[in-house]
Amino acid sequence: MSRTYNTLILGASYGSLLATKLLLAGHSVKLVCLPAEAELINKAGTRVRLPVRGRDALVEIDSRQAPGSLSAATPDAVDLAEYDLIGLAMQEPQYRSPGVRELLDAVAKAKMPCMSIMNMPPLPYLARVPGLDTAALRRCYTDPSVWDSFDPALMTLCSPDPQAFRPPDEETNVLQVSLPTNFKAARFESDTHTAILRRMQADIEAIRYDPGDGPIELPVKLKVHDSVFVPLAKWAMLLTGNYRCVRKDDMRSIRDAVHSDIELSRSVYDWVRAVCQAIGASADDLVPFEKYANAAKGLAKPSSAARALLAGAQNIERADCLVQTIAAQKGMRSDVVDQTVALVDGWLAANRKKA
């Protein structure tokens, strides 16, 4: 057996999906979360439900049955010396909260390799993109100062393409996957740290899970790429679907945002792809519109960003603002993206006023 790794993942909701894949591959994971969540996970583990091709029912994976070991803790109860890799799986605004901010800063100062699975790339990752003015991007972050201690060489991004949600009528240790696509990570600058990701990729690839009627292959793999631009393929999806769920007075599903006017959606998607190519991505790093539009047919809920705005959030991840600002550095703009950013700004302003 190859060596196993200990991974610390900040965020127990979406983070439990990556954690489950690592556990099934025999690695150990600690999830950092709220006290009540940590208590529940330590007592009852996590449940991740996945759709598997050729099966009618979802396959439920109980972390307690996996070969790897899972635990959970609050941010103040973590010894960083125990870990090989840090996963960042919270929403970007959460990193400034008390306890989390201090842990994040300790991770940076300990010079630990970090893999973000956030929709909003951490600022130090964007510093790995040649020619970007990252100072101008700080305004898109809830609190950009939380990233100031990081060495860009130790930060990578893993595109959170799989879609998942916590079923509202279940305990917080349950996660349901609605779109079982792959996590796509860029390599680290160092070969040593990249080797950790490649080992995890191979171990996840080798998983065969027995739901009771014989071993099967599970979806949601980890794919490691040499290009720093591959994880940015998510941007076109976010701006075409996720943020366009937001309307003036209500929200719509990702499916409706994409398919109510397919040609308008295609134009937004192609524009964001062009922005990515303007900063150095190749066409091969990106995902074709048809593939995304097809996947969006199964996304019958509003995005997490839209749901958060509807619930009164005063801060959300602003990948919409980020892409708009990067585009402006290249002399590019889109009326539809400008409208989307203005709508999100309006909801946030209204939510802050109410609060």
Helices and strands as residue ranges (DSSP letters): E 6-10, H 15-24, E 28-32, H 35-44, E 47-50, E 59-62, G 63-65, E 70-73, G 75-77, G 80-82, E 85-88, G 92-96, H 100-109, E 114-116, H 123-126, G 134-140, G 144-147, G 152-154, E 155-159, E 163-165, E 174-179, E 183-186, H 191-205, E 222-225, G 230-233, H 234-237, I 238-242, G 243-245, H 254-259, H 262-278, G 283-285, H 289-296, H 304-310, H 319-329, H 335-354
